[in-house]
Amino acid sequence: MHIVHLLTRLLRAGSEENTLETCRWQIAQGHRVSLIHGAAPDPYWQDHLPSGLHRIALPEMVHPVHPLQDMRAILRLRQLYRAMQPDVIHTHQSKAGVLGRLAARAVPEAVVAHGVHIIPFEGVTPAKRALYLAAERLAARQTDVFIGVSEAVGRAYVSAGIARRGRVHCVRSGMDIARFRRPALPADWRDLLGVTGGNARPRVVLMMAAFERRKRHVPFLRAFARVADTLPDLKLLLAGAGPEETRVRAEVARLGLQDKVVFCGHRPDPEALFALADLSILTSAREGLPRVAVQSMAAGCPMVVQDLPGIDEIIDHGRNGLVADGGDMDDAVRLMSDLLYDDQRLNRLRKGALTTDVSAWALDALGRRTTALYGLPVRRSRFAGASHELELA
């Protein structure tokens, strides 16, 4: 069958990795797979897309809300859909999810799936919440199946009156778990940390997160700066890439943290960074279920994370990591700094991370389970009022 995936942006981040791994599996199974994405893709993907994937750039689709551009994007998508005649339209991310499903009326026989990688209407202003909820409810009328990366995102869509029970399913983000099991240190760890000669390795905290505003690098750095002088033996590694990197670098300079903070870029050996870290940290305002949390557990690296819907599906507070108050950045920094110098507790959490069951995030299940869900929709039930049990299999 012909499957079309649609992304708002093609960055080097979790939802893109999840989507492209799904594409890779579907191509391997003999399906015809196309990817449509919006403006300003990361140049990295020019040479790293799955072999056999048909890629179409849609410059009319931009990330911010822009009524004129959004209407142009819908019209262009309708043209593309009519020409491509896909069997399945699978949208991802918030903007592409809404525009791509509204345009799907152009091909009424196509199965329409929406991948929920994040809850777009949580952690935003009341005005944005109202707008996003209205848009999601409108697009839901043209949606056969919702595929969430966690049980929590599925429940949120049902509770908000967007999706009806029985239409929401959980398929966890697949990744190469074995790659993160007991990884070796990066070959360049001394250069990365500025360690020379026989000097001891400093304490290391890793934040692996795309440089996007919702990841809250800047608020975290401001809270971190308030205690940095009490943590003389510490390096903070910021790994990732994204549109906010310039702003984050400027903030590091403004706060005088150049000797503490190391920008690692988007490295090909993320597992090695977990091996180098004493703990990892994530301070996002919104997530679905962060892939980095799964990777951190697989690598045996305890995590400090601010409270997020569904984070308890992977982080067990006090056993394999610590969950901070989602609205208090100082609480996250306090938990981080206290844990760094409590070796007994740190070792206990490290053991808890290593014994965490992450098998549900195995790569081989992602494409198989996602593709199987395309066959579930009953066309007449799209607008039906019948209620079913919520399935989060």
ABEGO torsion letter per residue (X at the ends): XBBBBBBABBBBBAAAAAAAAAAAAAAAAGBBBBBBBBBGBBAAAAAABBBGBBBBBBAABBABBBAAAAAAAAAAAAAAAAAAGBABBBBBEAAAAAAAAAAAAABAABBBBBBBABBAABGBBAAAAAAAAAAAAAAAAABABBBBABAAAAAAAAAAGABBBGABBBBBBBBBAAAABGBBBBAAAAAAAGBBEABBBBBBBBBBBBBBAAAGAAAAAAAAAAAAAABABBBBBBBEBEAAAAAAAAAAAAAGAAAABBBAEBBABAAAAAAABABBBBABABBBBBAAAAAAAAAGBBBBBBBBBGAAAABBBGAAEBBBBAABAAAAAAAAAAAAABAAAAAAAAAAAAABBAAAABAAAAAAAAAAAAAABBAAAAABABBBBBBBX
